[in-house]
Amino acid sequence: MKRSTFICAELLGSLFVLQGCGSMPRTGDGWSTLIEGSSGLDNFNRVGDANWRAEDGTIVADRGAGGFLVTKKSYRDFQIRAEFWSDHTTNSGIFMRPQDPAKINAVNSYEVNIFYQRPEPVYGTGAIVNVSKVVPMPKAGGKWNVY
């Protein structure tokens, strides 16, 4: 029986989701690029009301709550390298392996957090919510960051 794997990320209040199971196409260096600059939205299905678009060499969403990008291809084993910019008020994250791709949250999946002003900072940016804490929490707001 195949077990589905999902990876998700939320930017600027909207959710970006990567779905996985199966094998991942690789480039010569072992990586598969899903988004590069302003290209790559065609690798995803859009779910929810976020206004995902290419702008100034990046993929952005600045309206809508609970909007997702879900990968069209599936991945079983993976490593993620993500570059993101977040505002100081951003509550966001990259979600992995949710049980239901239509109901993604930190209860049914792993969320690598992007949350600069989280009330409980040990699960702030860089932590996996309710699984792995980060101390001290990186100060990720207002700049580009790399996971």
C-alpha positions in Angstrom: 0.0 0.0 0.0 1.4 3.4 -1.0 1.4 6.1 1.7 0.9 9.6 0.5 3.3 12.3 1.5 2.4 16.0 1.4 4.6 19.0 1.9 3.0 22.4 2.5 4.2 25.9 3.0 2.3 29.1 3.8 3.5 32.5 2.7 2.1 35.9 3.5 -1.0 34.5 5.1 -1.7 32.0 2.3 -0.7 28.3 2.2 1.7 26.7 -0.2 1.4 22.9 -0.3 3.6 20.2 -1.8 2.1 16.7 -2.1 4.1 13.6 -2.3 4.4 9.9 -2.9 6.4 7.9 -5.4 9.7 8.9 -7.0 11.0 12.4 -7.5 12.5 13.4 -10.9 16.0 14.6 -10.2 18.4 16.9 -12.0 22.1 16.1 -12.5 22.9 17.4 -9.0 20.1 15.3 -7.4 17.6 18.1 -6.9 14.2 18.7 -8.6 13.3 22.4 -8.8 9.6 23.1 -8.3 9.7 26.9 -8.2 12.5 29.1 -9.5 12.1 32.8 -9.7 8.8 33.5 -11.3 8.4 30.1 -12.9 6.9 26.9 -11.5 3.3 27.6 -10.7 2.4 25.1 -13.3 3.8 22.4 -11.0 1.0 23.0 -8.5 -2.8 22.8 -8.2 -4.3 25.8 -6.5 -6.7 25.2 -3.6 -8.4 27.9 -1.7 -8.7 31.6 -2.2 -5.1 32.9 -2.3 -4.1 35.1 -5.3 -0.9 33.1 -6.2 1.1 34.8 -9.0 4.5 35.4 -10.3 5.8 38.9 -9.5 9.3 40.5 -9.6 11.1 37.1 -10.0 9.2 35.4 -7.1 5.9 33.6 -6.5 3.7 35.6 -4.1 0.3 35.6 -2.5 -0.9 38.7 -0.6 -4.6 38.0 -0.4 -6.8 35.2 0.8 -6.5 33.0 3.9 -6.1 29.3 3.6 -5.0 29.3 0.0 -2.8 26.3 -1.0 -0.4 25.3 -3.8 -0.4 21.5 -3.9 2.2 19.7 -6.1 0.8 17.8 -9.1 3.5 15.1 -8.7 4.0 12.9 -5.7 7.2 12.4 -3.7 8.1 9.6 -1.2 11.5 10.5 0.1 12.6 14.1 -0.1 14.7 16.9 1.1 13.5 20.5 0.9 15.4 23.6 0.3 13.1 26.6 0.5 13.8 30.3 0.3 11.2 32.6 1.7 10.6 36.2 2.7 8.2 36.9 5.6 6.9 40.0 7.2 7.2 40.4 11.0 3.4 39.6 11.2 3.5 36.5 9.0 2.0 33.3 10.4 3.0 30.7 7.9 4.8 27.4 7.4 5.8 24.4 5.3 3.6 21.4 6.0 4.6 17.8 5.3 2.8 14.5 5.3 -0.7 15.7 6.1 -3.3 12.9 6.4 -5.8 14.8 4.3 -4.6 17.3 1.6 -8.0 19.2 1.8 -7.6 19.8 5.6 -4.0 20.6 6.2 -3.0 21.8 9.7 -0.4 21.2 12.4 -2.6 18.5 14.0 -2.7 16.2 11.0 0.7 17.0 9.5 4.2 18.2 10.3 4.5 22.0 10.1 7.9 23.6 9.8 6.9 27.0 11.1 7.3 30.5 9.7 5.9 32.6 12.6 8.0 35.5 13.7 5.7 36.7 16.6 4.4 33.4 17.8 3.2 33.6 21.4 5.1 30.4 22.3 8.4 31.2 20.5 10.0 27.7 20.9 7.7 26.7 18.1 8.4 29.8 16.0 10.3 30.0 12.8 12.3 26.9 12.1 10.6 24.7 14.6 8.3 21.7 13.8 5.1 22.6 15.6 4.5 20.3 18.6 7.4 18.1 17.6 10.8 19.9 17.6 11.5 23.2 19.3 14.1 25.8 18.3 15.9 27.9 20.8 16.7 30.6 20.2 14.1 31.2 17.6 15.6 32.8 14.4 14.6 36.3 13.7 13.2 35.7 10.2 10.8 38.7 9.8 11.5 41.3 7.2 14.2 39.4 5.3 14.9 36.5 3.0 15.5 33.2 4.8 16.5 29.6 3.8 15.3 26.3 5.2 
